[in-house]
Amino acid sequence: MSIYAICTHIIFNTNNFLPYFIFRPFYYIGCDIFIQGGGFLTIYIDVLFTVNFVINFVLLILTGKISKIKLNKIRIFFGAFSGALYAVFMFFPNIRMFYGVLAKFCVSLIIVFVSFKFTRWIPFLKTVFIFYVSSFVFGGVVLGIFYFTNAGLKYKSALNNGIFYFNFPWKILFLSVGIAYIVAKVGFNTYKKQKNIMYEEIKINFYNNEITLNALVDTGNMLSDPIENTPVVIAELDSVKELLPSEMFECLTKSDTINALSDIKNDVLLKTKLRLIPFSSLGKSNGMLIGFKSDFVIVREKIIENVCIGVYDKKLSSSDLYNALISPELINL
């Protein structure tokens, strides 16, 4: 029973589905809808509005946090309000313009646009997608609760123009919202964590020059500097070209890595930076990979000094998704 005071009670005639009005007590506003199996289910419109407002508000908060958007509670209030108002109108007949898929999609765009501030289309569409995923997760949680608790048999429900009305206690609503929030939050965080682990941005500093590479975190990369026993970063030769002095770059391009070291004659300090790294992968077995010791690298804002960079003269990724390989051990240093 609702706490709001409006005297008109709306009943839908199931033959022609036209509303007519009769007077009811002052403590609710509702409508009666014929449900499958016989009988009528009273739809309290203020309850319908409030339930949808609460759900939309929580979903928009969740969407904002996942999208890392600065939350404005006033904007979210109006976004949730517009969504709840739309849900109420969907229970009224003869408003066919609101029934279609396109109309529903446009309304969801309006809800997200009202709730958050955007300056570009791509972040806006990504946020709409996250809002949809969050909504689907919530719907799945509600159906799951109904399935495992047999609440669907105990509490009546109605479907009209794609809007569900569940006649269940508030505690089930808040339980569903809470579980859906946790499931969606954990799911998105897990996905994000896996995505972040897979690729890392790495900055390499050498002789006061710095480059930024996109590195794949390769659990199979067990290469280590034979002198200092530290993890080795493998980088494409072309990607480090701008970082290296011309004499060293020419040395690294030669196929005979052993004799190439003797070609550097002018800079003794430069020679001390060169490394020969034994490996048995990257298309060779018992091979030697030539590399150099960087001044430092930056991974996840951590500065790691004297990291060895092994140079590979072919493409590491055929689709150019990354141009370096790093081991998880380097990230955890």
ZIQUI-V177942 format. One record per backbone hydrogen bond with DSSP energy under -0.5 kcal/mol. CO is the residue of the C=O (numbers start at 1). NH is the residue of the N-H. Records with the same first field share a line. If there is no record, write none. Layout:
CO = NH  NH
This chain:
4 = 6
6 = 28
7 = 24
9 = 22
10 = 32
11 = 13  20
13 = 17
18 = 13
20 = 11
22 = 9
25 = 28
29 = 45  46
30 = 10
31 = 33  43
32 = 12
33 = 41
35 = 38
39 = 35
40 = 42
41 = 33  43
42 = 44
43 = 31  45
44 = 48
45 = 49
46 = 50
47 = 51
48 = 52
49 = 53
50 = 54
51 = 55
52 = 56
53 = 57
54 = 58
55 = 59
56 = 60
57 = 61
58 = 62
59 = 63
60 = 64
61 = 65
62 = 66
63 = 67
64 = 68  69
65 = 68
71 = 73
72 = 76
73 = 77
74 = 78
75 = 79
76 = 80
77 = 81
78 = 82
79 = 83
80 = 84
81 = 85
82 = 86
83 = 87
84 = 88
85 = 89
86 = 90
88 = 91
89 = 92
95 = 98
96 = 99  100
100 = 104
101 = 105
102 = 106
103 = 107
104 = 108
105 = 109
106 = 110
107 = 111
108 = 112
109 = 113
110 = 114
111 = 115
112 = 116
116 = 118
120 = 124
121 = 125
122 = 126
123 = 127
124 = 128
125 = 129
126 = 130
127 = 131
128 = 132
129 = 133
130 = 134
131 = 135
132 = 136
133 = 137
134 = 138
135 = 139
136 = 140
137 = 141
138 = 142
139 = 143
140 = 144
141 = 145
142 = 146
143 = 147
144 = 148
145 = 149  151
146 = 150  152
150 = 153  154
151 = 155
156 = 167
158 = 165
160 = 163
162 = 164
163 = 160
165 = 158  167
166 = 168
169 = 172  173
170 = 174
171 = 175
172 = 176
173 = 177
174 = 178
175 = 179
176 = 180
177 = 181
178 = 182
179 = 183
180 = 184
181 = 185
182 = 186
183 = 187
184 = 188
185 = 189
186 = 190
187 = 191
188 = 192
189 = 193
190 = 194
191 = 195
192 = 196
193 = 197
194 = 198
195 = 199
198 = 217
200 = 215
201 = 300
202 = 213
203 = 298
204 = 211
205 = 295  296
206 = 209
209 = 206
211 = 204
213 = 202  215
214 = 323  324
215 = 200
216 = 218  326
217 = 219
218 = 221
220 = 222
223 = 232
225 = 229
230 = 225
231 = 308
233 = 235  310
234 = 325
235 = 312
236 = 240
237 = 240
238 = 241
240 = 243  244
241 = 244
245 = 249
246 = 250
247 = 251
248 = 252
249 = 253
251 = 254
255 = 257
256 = 260
257 = 261
258 = 261
259 = 262
260 = 263
261 = 264
263 = 265
266 = 268
267 = 271
268 = 272
269 = 273
270 = 273  274
271 = 274
273 = 293
275 = 277  291
276 = 278
277 = 289
279 = 287
281 = 284
287 = 279
288 = 290
289 = 277
290 = 311
291 = 275
292 = 294  309
295 = 306
296 = 205
297 = 304
298 = 203
299 = 302
302 = 299  304
303 = 305
304 = 297
307 = 294
308 = 233  310
309 = 292
310 = 235
312 = 237
317 = 320
323 = 236
324 = 216
325 = 234
326 = 218
327 = 330  331
328 = 332
330 = 333
